[in-house]
Amino acid sequence: MTVVREPAVAGRFYPSKPEQLSKEVDSYLSANQQKIKAIGCVAPHAGYMYSGRIAGSVLSKIEIPKRCIVLGPNHTGRGHPLAIMKKGSWRTPLGTLDIDEDLAEQLTEMFPAISEDSEAHRLEHAIEVEVPFLQRLRSDLRFIPIVIGTGQLVILEHLGKAIAHVLHRMGEPVLIVASSDMNHYENDARTRVKDRKAIDHILALDPRGLHETILNESISMCGFGPTVAMLTAANKLGAQKAELIEYATSGDVSGDRDHVVGYAGIAIS
């Protein structure tokens, strides 16, 4: 029996009708620009009206390979703290995106702490909202989704090293997407200061510094775990630079500057 993960937030975070979703995603993608071969990236996962432009800017800047790993935080608290889906596909209004079963099997063999657990994914939005962008950018893409529900540095580093080892052994490009929003629900000025501190560590390819700053500065970056793991893997795979493609807060759309969420699109190559 083929496992199909049904969309949890279609009609809320993004349109549920295929034509409307295609049109909206395409409006956020930057056409006819020179693309880079990236190892990883950070992309936001809020409702498209708030963060779609940022996600589209960073993902359309990257030459999307045939294989992709998407790491997301666990907002729901459900399931295993390192939860993967190894088989089947994810459905969105645009169709299905197949899971890369071979890549998933290799990674779980390399790092057995990852558990196959569809329950952690069932209602989680952080990975789901990236999928329509990937579908529009690469129709033959396969991916593996991993929900991370731990902030322990040693586990995040082990995950990143395991990803790097598997990808190095494969010898073909695989994009690692860290799905994350930045600071949450403080005023715009304070959020921008906090986000800059986190972004500076990402731009410096410094996962440990990012982890320390998130904790010490009380920065509510929901996907710091996925970002630490992605940066750890990227460094092992020879990353040389990171580029902030675009940054904004929800206040830029809503006009509410008292309670905002920050969004950053960052490419690592």
Backbone as JSON, one array per atom type, in Angstrom:
{
  "sequence": "MTVVREPAVAGRFYPSKPEQLSKEVDSYLSANQQKIKAIGCVAPHAGYMYSGRIAGSVLSKIEIPKRCIVLGPNHTGRGHPLAIMKKGSWRTPLGTLDIDEDLAEQLTEMFPAISEDSEAHRLEHAIEVEVPFLQRLRSDLRFIPIVIGTGQLVILEHLGKAIAHVLHRMGEPVLIVASSDMNHYENDARTRVKDRKAIDHILALDPRGLHETILNESISMCGFGPTVAMLTAANKLGAQKAELIEYATSGDVSGDRDHVVGYAGIAIS",
  "N": [[0.84, -1.21, 0.0], [0.63, 2.14, -0.95], [1.82, 4.95, 0.73], [0.32, 8.04, 1.16], [0.79, 11.27, 1.97], [-1.48, 13.55, 2.97], [-2.39, 16.99, 2.26], [-2.2, 19.36, 4.92], [-2.61, 22.05, 5.42], [-3.59, 23.31, 3.19], [-5.59, 25.76, 1.64], [-5.54, 27.34, 3.82], [-2.85, 28.22, 4.59], [-1.99, 28.45, 2.04], [-3.37, 28.59, -1.32], [-6.07, 26.29, -2.08], [-6.95, 25.49, -4.52], [-5.79, 24.22, -7.61], [-5.12, 25.87, -9.95], [-5.17, 28.47, -8.9], [-3.22, 28.23, -6.91], [-0.9, 27.61, -8.41], [-0.66, 29.99, -9.88], [-0.23, 31.83, -7.8], [2.16, 30.88, -6.57], [3.92, 31.11, -8.77], [3.95, 33.85, -9.01], [5.63, 34.61, -7.0], [8.06, 33.63, -7.71], [11.21, 34.36, -9.07], [11.88, 35.03, -12.27], [14.14, 34.31, -15.02], [16.7, 34.86, -13.93], [20.17, 34.6, -13.02], [21.1, 31.48, -11.87], [22.27, 29.78, -8.9], [24.38, 27.08, -7.83], [23.52, 25.58, -5.14], [24.28, 24.26, -1.87], [22.7, 24.21, 0.37], [19.86, 25.84, 1.95], [17.96, 28.39, 3.66], [14.56, 28.77, 4.14], [11.42, 30.42, 4.57], [8.23, 29.53, 6.18], [5.61, 30.46, 6.55], [2.14, 31.59, 6.15], [1.43, 32.14, 2.71], [0.87, 34.79, 1.95], [2.34, 36.3, 3.66], [5.02, 35.24, 3.78], [5.6, 34.14, 1.32], [6.84, 35.55, -0.76], [9.49, 35.76, 0.11], [10.3, 33.07, 0.37], [9.98, 32.29, -2.3], [11.86, 33.95, -3.54], [14.38, 33.01, -2.62], [14.35, 30.25, -3.31], [13.95, 30.28, -6.07], [16.28, 31.35, -6.89], [18.06, 29.34, -6.79], [19.54, 26.58, -8.43], [17.64, 23.97, -8.72], [18.22, 20.68, -7.82], [17.7, 17.15, -8.77], [17.15, 15.82, -6.46], [16.26, 16.26, -3.05], [16.46, 17.3, 0.36], [14.3, 18.12, 2.92], [14.25, 19.81, 5.85], [12.41, 20.37, 8.72], [10.94, 22.17, 11.52], [9.21, 20.88, 14.45], [6.14, 21.83, 15.1], [3.84, 20.85, 16.24], [4.29, 19.01, 18.26], [3.83, 16.36, 18.02], [4.71, 12.89, 17.62], [7.95, 11.36, 16.88], [11.13, 12.8, 17.91], [13.03, 13.0, 15.87], [11.92, 12.63, 12.96], [11.19, 10.85, 10.07], [9.78, 10.34, 6.81], [9.84, 7.54, 4.86], [8.81, 6.32, 2.64], [6.47, 6.47, -0.11], [4.46, 9.33, -0.95], [3.9, 12.93, -1.09], [1.0, 14.83, -1.19], [-0.15, 17.74, -2.8], [-2.27, 20.5, -3.83], [-1.19, 20.74, -6.37], [-0.46, 18.26, -7.21], [1.4, 15.19, -6.73], [4.4, 14.67, -4.82], [7.06, 12.62, -4.92], [8.59, 10.6, -2.41], [12.04, 10.14, -1.87], [13.06, 7.14, -1.76], [15.4, 5.6, -1.73], [17.42, 7.41, -0.91], [16.4, 8.08, 1.61], [16.54, 5.61, 2.91], [19.32, 5.17, 2.96], [20.11, 7.27, 4.64], [18.84, 6.71, 7.08], [20.08, 4.34, 7.71], [22.66, 5.24, 8.12], [22.3, 6.97, 10.29], [20.77, 5.88, 12.78], [19.2, 7.03, 14.77], [17.21, 8.49, 13.64], [13.78, 8.16, 13.11], [11.24, 6.34, 11.44], [8.25, 7.88, 11.01], [5.18, 8.76, 10.45], [3.23, 10.16, 11.79], [4.29, 12.44, 13.03], [4.47, 14.09, 10.88], [1.94, 14.49, 9.9], [0.14, 16.65, 10.57], [1.8, 18.78, 10.49], [3.03, 21.89, 9.31], [5.4, 23.03, 8.36], [7.18, 21.84, 6.51], [5.42, 21.21, 4.49], [4.54, 23.65, 3.28], [6.69, 24.38, 1.72], [6.67, 22.62, -0.36], [4.94, 23.08, -2.73], [6.43, 25.13, -4.02], [8.78, 23.76, -4.7], [7.7, 21.85, -6.39], [6.84, 23.41, -8.55], [9.25, 24.37, -9.46], [10.8, 22.17, -10.12], [9.81, 19.53, -11.78], [10.39, 16.81, -11.8], [11.37, 16.19, -9.33], [12.47, 14.4, -6.41], [12.12, 13.84, -2.89], [13.13, 13.91, 0.62], [11.43, 14.17, 3.66], [12.08, 15.52, 6.86], [11.17, 15.91, 10.13], [12.12, 17.85, 12.85], [12.28, 17.72, 16.25], [13.88, 18.44, 18.37], [16.24, 20.43, 20.2], [18.79, 19.89, 20.88], [22.19, 20.32, 20.68], [24.23, 18.42, 20.13], [22.84, 16.29, 18.96], [21.74, 17.53, 16.69], [24.08, 18.2, 15.34], [25.13, 15.63, 14.84], [23.16, 14.66, 13.14], [23.45, 16.44, 10.97], [26.08, 15.78, 10.17], [25.72, 13.12, 9.42], [23.96, 13.42, 7.24], [25.67, 14.81, 5.5], [27.66, 12.88, 5.08], [26.29, 10.83, 3.74], [25.43, 12.21, 1.43], [27.86, 12.99, 0.31], [28.9, 10.52, -0.35], [27.1, 9.75, -2.29], [27.62, 11.39, -4.46], [26.26, 13.14, -6.16], [24.38, 16.15, -6.81], [22.43, 17.3, -4.09], [19.94, 19.16, -2.66], [19.7, 20.78, 0.47], [17.16, 21.85, 2.36], [16.4, 24.05, 4.89], [13.66, 24.63, 6.7], [12.34, 27.45, 8.06], [10.96, 30.05, 10.05], [11.8, 33.29, 11.4], [12.42, 35.35, 14.25], [9.63, 35.55, 16.55], [6.62, 37.34, 17.18], [7.33, 39.68, 18.6], [7.96, 43.26, 18.73], [8.52, 45.08, 15.65], [11.02, 46.43, 15.41], [12.61, 45.28, 17.45], [12.53, 42.61, 16.67], [13.9, 42.71, 14.21], [16.49, 43.34, 15.08], [17.13, 41.08, 16.65], [16.86, 39.06, 14.7], [18.9, 39.77, 12.96], [21.17, 39.13, 14.41], [21.01, 36.33, 14.48], [21.0, 35.78, 11.71], [23.53, 36.71, 10.96], [25.24, 34.73, 12.01], [24.45, 32.56, 10.45], [25.25, 33.47, 7.94], [27.95, 33.47, 8.38], [28.46, 30.84, 8.32], [28.23, 29.33, 10.68], [27.2, 27.12, 12.68], [27.26, 26.37, 15.42], [27.62, 28.81, 16.71], [25.23, 30.02, 15.96], [23.37, 28.38, 17.3], [24.07, 28.88, 19.99], [23.59, 31.64, 20.17], [20.83, 31.81, 19.62], [19.78, 30.6, 21.92], [20.92, 32.15, 24.04], [20.1, 34.76, 23.47], [17.41, 34.63, 23.46], [15.93, 34.18, 21.05], [13.25, 33.51, 19.07], [13.35, 31.65, 16.86], [11.9, 29.35, 14.99], [12.81, 27.21, 13.42], [15.49, 26.72, 14.13], [16.83, 24.39, 14.79], [16.66, 22.64, 12.44], [18.15, 24.42, 10.82], [20.69, 24.54, 12.04], [21.45, 21.85, 11.69], [21.44, 21.71, 8.87], [23.45, 23.64, 8.23], [25.66, 22.43, 9.45], [25.91, 20.1, 7.89], [26.34, 21.34, 5.39], [28.81, 22.63, 5.78], [30.5, 20.39, 6.08], [30.31, 19.45, 3.55], [31.73, 21.22, 2.09], [30.99, 23.95, 1.92], [31.31, 27.37, 0.99], [30.31, 29.96, 1.11], [27.61, 32.08, 2.24], [24.56, 33.63, 1.36], [22.39, 36.28, 1.91], [19.38, 36.41, 0.53], [16.85, 37.63, 0.66], [14.98, 39.54, 3.06], [12.33, 40.06, 5.39], [9.6, 41.24, 7.44], [6.46, 40.18, 8.91], [5.1, 42.49, 9.38], [5.61, 44.13, 7.23], [3.73, 43.42, 5.41], [1.24, 43.29, 6.79], [1.13, 45.67, 8.17], [1.05, 45.87, 10.88], [3.17, 46.63, 13.35], [3.71, 45.91, 15.89], [3.5, 43.25, 16.69], [5.23, 40.96, 15.2], [6.52, 38.59, 12.77], [9.63, 37.38, 11.68], [11.22, 36.83, 8.47], [13.53, 35.09, 6.53], [15.42, 34.52, 3.59], [17.97, 32.53, 2.66], [20.84, 31.48, 0.93], [23.18, 28.84, 0.66], [26.32, 28.05, -0.51]],
  "CA": [[0.0, 0.0, 0.0], [1.4, 3.37, -1.05], [1.47, 5.97, 1.72], [0.2, 9.39, 0.61], [0.58, 12.27, 3.02], [-2.41, 14.55, 2.45], [-2.09, 18.34, 2.75], [-2.84, 19.74, 6.18], [-2.89, 23.48, 5.53], [-4.12, 23.87, 1.94], [-6.79, 26.56, 1.9], [-5.26, 28.24, 4.95], [-1.54, 28.84, 4.37], [-1.85, 28.67, 0.6], [-4.63, 28.24, -1.98], [-6.37, 24.87, -2.24], [-7.28, 25.21, -5.92], [-4.53, 24.12, -8.36], [-4.81, 27.01, -10.8], [-4.88, 29.61, -8.04], [-1.94, 27.98, -6.24], [0.15, 27.77, -9.42], [-0.53, 31.42, -10.19], [0.37, 32.54, -6.67], [3.57, 30.47, -6.44], [4.68, 31.7, -9.87], [4.1, 35.29, -8.78], [6.72, 34.8, -6.05], [9.3, 33.13, -8.28], [11.92, 35.35, -9.89], [12.25, 34.39, -13.54], [15.23, 34.84, -15.86], [17.88, 35.32, -13.21], [21.25, 33.62, -12.98], [20.92, 30.59, -10.73], [23.47, 29.28, -8.26], [24.36, 25.68, -7.39], [23.59, 25.69, -3.69], [24.28, 23.05, -1.05], [21.56, 24.31, 1.27], [19.22, 27.14, 2.04], [16.93, 28.64, 4.66], [13.36, 29.34, 3.53], [10.35, 30.54, 5.56], [7.1, 28.63, 5.98], [4.34, 31.04, 7.01], [1.17, 31.77, 5.08], [2.1, 32.72, 1.55], [0.72, 36.23, 1.86], [3.38, 36.91, 4.5], [6.4, 34.81, 3.53], [5.76, 33.54, 0.01], [7.82, 36.3, -1.58], [10.84, 35.44, 0.58], [10.57, 31.69, -0.04], [10.13, 32.28, -3.75], [13.11, 34.62, -3.91], [15.56, 32.18, -2.39], [14.3, 28.99, -4.03], [14.09, 30.5, -7.51], [17.69, 31.73, -7.12], [18.86, 28.12, -6.72], [19.35, 25.53, -9.44], [17.09, 22.86, -7.93], [18.61, 19.37, -8.37], [16.64, 16.15, -8.82], [16.92, 15.27, -5.13], [16.2, 17.33, -2.05], [16.1, 16.99, 1.73], [13.67, 19.27, 3.57], [14.26, 19.7, 7.31], [11.49, 21.33, 9.31], [10.69, 22.04, 12.95], [7.98, 20.24, 14.87], [5.28, 22.77, 15.81], [2.69, 20.19, 16.84], [4.67, 18.17, 19.39], [3.48, 14.96, 17.74], [5.66, 11.98, 17.02], [9.36, 11.2, 17.27], [11.87, 14.06, 17.75], [13.7, 12.99, 14.56], [10.92, 11.83, 12.26], [11.3, 10.83, 8.62], [8.92, 9.46, 6.02], [10.77, 6.86, 3.98], [8.14, 5.78, 1.47], [5.22, 7.1, -0.52], [4.48, 10.64, -1.59], [3.15, 14.02, -0.47], [0.07, 15.44, -2.12], [-0.59, 19.13, -2.68], [-3.18, 20.76, -4.95], [-0.46, 20.67, -7.64], [-0.13, 16.87, -7.52], [2.17, 14.48, -5.7], [5.85, 14.72, -4.83], [7.49, 11.33, -4.42], [9.69, 10.49, -1.46], [13.25, 9.48, -2.39], [13.18, 6.01, -0.85], [16.8, 5.18, -1.64], [18.13, 8.38, -0.07], [15.88, 7.94, 2.97], [17.08, 4.37, 3.48], [20.73, 5.39, 3.24], [20.28, 8.17, 5.76], [18.46, 6.04, 8.33], [21.14, 3.38, 8.01], [23.81, 6.0, 8.62], [21.96, 7.63, 11.56], [19.58, 5.15, 13.24], [18.37, 7.83, 15.69], [16.05, 8.95, 12.87], [12.72, 7.16, 13.17], [10.15, 6.48, 10.47], [7.1, 8.26, 11.83], [4.31, 9.63, 9.66], [2.38, 10.96, 12.68], [4.95, 13.73, 13.24], [4.31, 14.88, 9.65], [0.55, 14.52, 9.42], [-0.48, 17.97, 10.75], [2.88, 19.77, 10.53], [2.97, 22.72, 8.1], [6.67, 23.68, 8.0], [7.7, 21.26, 5.27], [4.36, 21.22, 3.47], [4.41, 24.9, 2.53], [7.79, 24.48, 0.76], [6.52, 21.64, -1.43], [4.48, 23.65, -4.0], [7.53, 25.84, -4.68], [9.66, 22.75, -5.29], [6.97, 21.24, -7.51], [6.83, 24.33, -9.69], [10.61, 24.6, -9.92], [11.41, 20.93, -10.63], [8.69, 18.6, -11.86], [10.83, 15.43, -11.58], [12.05, 16.15, -8.05], [12.14, 13.51, -5.31], [12.61, 14.47, -1.68], [12.83, 13.27, 1.89], [11.03, 15.12, 4.7], [12.48, 15.18, 8.23], [10.71, 16.85, 11.16], [13.06, 17.87, 13.97], [11.64, 18.21, 17.47], [14.87, 18.59, 19.43], [17.19, 21.52, 20.05], [20.08, 19.47, 21.45], [23.24, 20.59, 19.69], [24.97, 17.21, 19.73], [21.99, 15.52, 18.04], [21.66, 18.28, 15.43], [25.37, 18.05, 14.66], [25.23, 14.25, 14.34], [22.27, 14.58, 11.98], [24.1, 17.15, 9.87], [27.24, 15.0, 9.7], [25.21, 11.94, 8.73], [23.49, 13.87, 5.94], [26.84, 15.12, 4.67], [28.35, 11.63, 4.72], [25.48, 10.15, 2.72], [25.43, 12.99, 0.18], [29.21, 12.91, -0.26], [29.03, 9.18, -0.92], [26.26, 9.67, -3.48], [28.34, 12.02, -5.55], [25.42, 13.95, -7.04], [23.86, 17.26, -6.02], [21.19, 17.19, -3.32], [19.72, 20.41, -1.93], [19.2, 20.64, 1.84], [16.33, 23.01, 2.7], [16.0, 24.23, 6.29], [12.43, 25.42, 6.73], [12.31, 28.19, 9.32], [10.73, 31.48, 10.23], [12.77, 33.87, 12.31], [11.85, 35.69, 15.55], [8.17, 35.58, 16.57], [5.65, 38.03, 18.04], [7.8, 40.89, 19.28], [7.77, 44.37, 17.81], [9.31, 45.01, 14.42], [12.39, 46.88, 15.63], [13.31, 44.28, 18.25], [12.65, 41.41, 15.84], [14.97, 42.9, 13.22], [17.77, 43.26, 15.79], [17.35, 39.67, 17.0], [17.06, 38.29, 13.48], [20.22, 40.08, 12.4], [22.16, 38.35, 15.16], [20.93, 34.95, 13.98], [21.4, 35.75, 10.29], [24.98, 36.88, 10.87], [25.87, 33.43, 12.23], [24.2, 31.74, 9.27], [26.11, 33.98, 6.87], [29.32, 33.08, 8.73], [28.48, 29.36, 8.29], [28.6, 29.06, 12.08], [26.04, 26.51, 13.32], [27.36, 26.41, 16.88], [27.35, 30.19, 17.11], [23.78, 30.23, 15.8], [22.7, 27.67, 18.39], [24.34, 29.6, 21.24], [22.92, 32.94, 20.11], [19.39, 31.57, 19.74], [19.46, 30.33, 23.32], [21.35, 33.24, 24.92], [19.4, 36.0, 23.14], [15.96, 34.34, 23.46], [15.41, 34.4, 19.7], [12.25, 32.46, 18.85], [13.48, 31.13, 15.5], [11.33, 28.01, 15.2], [13.59, 26.2, 12.71], [16.93, 26.8, 14.36], [17.36, 23.02, 14.75], [16.93, 22.33, 11.04], [19.2, 25.28, 10.25], [21.96, 24.06, 12.58], [21.78, 20.6, 11.01], [21.77, 22.03, 7.47], [24.76, 24.29, 8.18], [26.66, 21.42, 9.77], [26.09, 19.3, 6.68], [26.92, 22.17, 4.33], [30.23, 22.81, 6.06], [31.17, 19.14, 5.78], [30.27, 19.27, 2.09], [32.61, 22.2, 1.46], [30.37, 25.27, 1.71], [32.25, 28.49, 0.99], [29.69, 31.25, 1.39], [26.16, 32.17, 2.39], [24.06, 34.91, 0.83], [21.03, 36.67, 2.28], [18.68, 36.77, -0.7], [15.81, 38.61, 1.0], [14.49, 39.51, 4.45], [11.17, 40.91, 5.65], [8.77, 40.81, 8.56], [5.03, 40.19, 8.6], [4.64, 43.87, 9.43], [5.72, 44.73, 5.9], [2.49, 43.1, 4.72], [0.04, 43.58, 7.59], [1.16, 47.01, 8.74], [1.14, 45.75, 12.34], [4.58, 46.6, 13.73], [3.81, 45.58, 17.31], [3.65, 41.8, 16.86], [5.62, 40.52, 13.86], [7.38, 37.42, 12.59], [10.66, 37.65, 10.69], [11.39, 35.82, 7.42], [14.79, 35.25, 5.8], [15.78, 33.57, 2.56], [19.43, 32.5, 2.64], [21.4, 30.4, 0.12], [24.53, 28.42, 1.06], [26.96, 27.38, -1.64]],
  "C": [[0.87, 1.25, 0.0], [0.89, 4.4, -0.04], [1.43, 7.33, 1.04], [-0.09, 10.34, 1.76], [-0.28, 13.39, 2.42], [-2.08, 15.94, 3.0], [-2.88, 18.68, 4.0], [-3.27, 21.2, 6.21], [-3.27, 24.13, 4.2], [-5.43, 24.58, 2.22], [-6.64, 27.49, 3.08], [-3.93, 28.97, 4.74], [-1.31, 29.17, 2.9], [-3.13, 28.19, -0.07], [-4.82, 26.74, -2.17], [-6.73, 24.49, -3.68], [-6.01, 25.25, -6.77], [-4.17, 25.35, -9.18], [-4.44, 28.24, -9.98], [-3.54, 29.45, -7.35], [-0.78, 28.15, -7.22], [0.42, 29.24, -9.71], [0.15, 32.16, -9.05], [1.84, 32.17, -6.49], [4.4, 31.14, -7.53], [4.9, 33.2, -9.68], [5.25, 35.6, -7.82], [8.07, 34.35, -6.6], [9.91, 34.18, -9.2], [12.43, 34.67, -11.15], [13.48, 35.06, -14.15], [16.38, 35.46, -15.07], [18.92, 34.22, -13.19], [21.13, 32.79, -11.7], [22.26, 30.12, -10.18], [23.28, 27.81, -7.9], [24.59, 25.69, -5.88], [23.65, 24.3, -3.05], [23.04, 23.04, -0.16], [20.94, 25.68, 1.22], [18.32, 27.18, 3.27], [15.76, 29.3, 3.95], [12.24, 29.37, 4.55], [9.13, 29.7, 5.2], [5.78, 29.17, 6.52], [3.31, 31.01, 5.88], [1.79, 32.54, 3.93], [1.97, 34.23, 1.47], [1.8, 36.96, 2.66], [4.79, 36.53, 4.04], [6.65, 34.22, 2.15], [6.8, 34.24, -0.86], [9.26, 35.95, -1.18], [11.22, 34.02, 0.17], [10.81, 31.6, -1.54], [11.44, 32.89, -4.2], [14.32, 33.71, -3.75], [15.51, 30.89, -3.21], [14.45, 29.18, -5.54], [15.49, 30.97, -7.88], [18.57, 30.49, -7.26], [18.52, 27.19, -7.89], [18.92, 24.27, -8.7], [17.5, 21.53, -8.57], [17.45, 18.38, -8.33], [16.27, 15.62, -7.45], [17.05, 16.38, -4.1], [15.86, 16.74, -0.69], [15.47, 18.24, 2.33], [13.57, 18.98, 5.07], [13.32, 20.77, 7.87], [11.35, 21.14, 10.8], [9.36, 21.35, 13.23], [7.16, 21.23, 15.71], [4.19, 22.07, 16.63], [3.01, 19.4, 18.1], [4.35, 16.7, 19.18], [4.7, 14.18, 17.28], [7.06, 12.03, 17.59], [10.11, 12.51, 17.07], [12.73, 14.13, 16.49], [12.88, 12.06, 13.66], [11.05, 11.99, 10.75], [10.14, 10.05, 8.04], [9.79, 8.86, 4.92], [10.14, 6.37, 2.68], [6.9, 6.6, 1.13], [5.4, 8.44, -1.18], [3.7, 11.64, -0.76], [2.27, 14.64, -1.54], [-0.13, 16.91, -1.78], [-1.63, 19.35, -3.79], [-2.52, 20.68, -6.32], [-0.12, 19.24, -8.05], [0.67, 16.24, -6.4], [3.67, 14.66, -5.93], [6.34, 13.44, -4.16], [8.63, 11.45, -3.42], [10.83, 9.69, -2.09], [13.59, 8.32, -1.45], [14.63, 5.56, -0.67], [17.59, 6.11, -0.73], [17.69, 8.26, 1.39], [16.45, 6.7, 3.65], [18.56, 4.53, 3.84], [20.93, 6.25, 4.49], [19.9, 7.49, 7.07], [19.44, 4.94, 8.7], [22.35, 4.07, 8.62], [23.54, 6.56, 10.01], [20.67, 7.01, 12.1], [18.7, 5.9, 14.24], [17.17, 8.43, 14.97], [15.02, 7.83, 12.83], [11.69, 7.42, 12.07], [8.86, 6.7, 11.23], [6.24, 9.25, 11.06], [3.45, 10.54, 10.54], [2.97, 12.34, 12.92], [4.73, 14.67, 12.05], [2.86, 15.23, 9.34], [-0.07, 15.91, 9.48], [0.55, 19.1, 10.74], [2.95, 20.56, 9.21], [4.34, 23.12, 7.55], [7.29, 23.13, 6.72], [6.68, 21.4, 4.14], [4.35, 22.51, 2.65], [5.57, 25.13, 1.56], [7.51, 23.65, -0.49], [5.97, 22.24, -2.73], [5.56, 24.44, -4.75], [8.45, 24.84, -5.38], [9.0, 22.08, -6.48], [6.98, 22.12, -8.74], [8.22, 24.51, -10.3], [11.26, 23.36, -10.54], [10.37, 19.82, -10.64], [9.1, 17.16, -11.58], [11.57, 15.26, -10.25], [11.55, 14.98, -7.19], [12.75, 14.09, -4.04], [12.45, 13.55, -0.48], [12.52, 14.36, 2.92], [11.47, 14.64, 6.07], [12.01, 16.29, 9.16], [11.62, 16.71, 12.38], [12.38, 18.5, 15.18], [12.59, 18.28, 18.65], [15.77, 19.77, 19.13], [18.57, 21.17, 20.58], [21.17, 19.55, 20.39], [23.91, 19.31, 19.23], [24.15, 16.37, 18.75], [21.9, 16.21, 16.69], [22.95, 18.16, 14.64], [25.53, 16.65, 14.09], [24.34, 14.07, 13.11], [22.92, 15.24, 10.77], [25.28, 16.38, 9.3], [26.79, 13.76, 8.95], [24.69, 12.3, 7.34], [24.66, 14.12, 5.0], [27.54, 13.85, 4.2], [27.6, 10.92, 3.6], [25.54, 10.9, 1.38], [26.8, 12.97, -0.49], [29.4, 11.57, -0.96], [28.22, 9.04, -2.2], [26.91, 10.31, -4.69], [27.48, 12.77, -6.55], [24.77, 15.04, -6.19], [22.53, 16.94, -5.36], [21.04, 18.47, -2.52], [19.15, 20.12, -0.55], [18.46, 21.93, 2.2], [16.03, 22.99, 4.19], [14.8, 25.17, 6.31], [12.33, 26.12, 8.08], [11.82, 29.61, 9.13], [11.74, 32.0, 11.25], [12.08, 34.24, 13.64], [10.34, 35.92, 15.47], [7.61, 36.56, 17.61], [6.24, 39.06, 18.99], [7.64, 42.04, 18.3], [8.79, 44.33, 16.68], [10.77, 45.37, 14.67], [13.2, 45.82, 16.39], [13.52, 42.99, 17.45], [13.78, 41.55, 14.84], [16.35, 42.83, 13.88], [18.1, 41.8, 16.11], [17.65, 38.84, 15.74], [18.43, 38.54, 12.88], [21.32, 39.29, 13.1], [22.18, 36.9, 14.68], [21.43, 34.86, 12.55], [22.91, 35.88, 10.14], [25.72, 35.56, 11.09], [25.64, 32.49, 11.06], [25.11, 32.18, 8.13], [27.57, 33.64, 7.11], [29.5, 31.57, 8.71], [28.88, 28.81, 9.66], [27.42, 28.43, 12.83], [26.1, 26.55, 14.84], [27.1, 27.82, 17.41], [25.88, 30.53, 16.99], [23.03, 29.6, 16.97], [22.86, 28.43, 19.7], [23.59, 30.92, 21.29], [21.41, 32.81, 20.25], [19.0, 31.4, 21.2], [19.77, 31.53, 24.21], [20.56, 34.52, 24.71], [17.87, 35.83, 23.12], [15.32, 34.68, 22.11], [14.49, 33.23, 19.35], [12.2, 32.04, 17.38], [13.07, 29.66, 15.54], [12.16, 26.92, 14.55], [15.08, 26.31, 12.94], [17.57, 25.41, 14.34], [17.64, 22.57, 13.33], [18.06, 23.16, 10.43], [20.57, 24.88, 10.76], [22.38, 22.77, 11.88], [22.19, 20.85, 9.56], [23.15, 22.66, 7.36], [25.89, 23.31, 8.49], [26.96, 20.55, 8.57], [26.78, 20.09, 5.58], [28.41, 22.39, 4.54], [31.03, 21.56, 5.73], [31.26, 18.89, 4.27], [31.03, 20.37, 1.34], [32.01, 23.56, 1.19], [31.4, 26.38, 1.86], [31.61, 29.82, 1.38], [28.19, 31.09, 1.59], [25.72, 33.56, 1.97], [22.63, 35.14, 1.29], [20.33, 37.18, 1.02], [17.62, 37.82, -0.42], [15.39, 38.43, 2.45], [13.28, 40.44, 4.55], [10.54, 40.47, 6.96], [7.31, 40.85, 8.12], [4.45, 41.59, 8.62], [4.72, 44.59, 8.1], [4.47, 44.48, 5.08], [1.27, 43.59, 5.49], [-0.04, 45.03, 8.06], [1.22, 47.03, 10.25], [2.61, 45.6, 12.73], [4.79, 46.2, 15.19], [4.05, 44.1, 17.56], [3.94, 41.21, 15.48], [6.37, 39.18, 13.93], [8.37, 37.77, 11.49], [10.81, 36.5, 9.71], [12.69, 36.12, 6.67], [14.94, 34.15, 4.76], [17.29, 33.62, 2.36], [19.89, 31.29, 1.84], [22.83, 30.12, 0.53], [25.13, 27.64, -0.07], [28.45, 27.2, -1.4]]
}
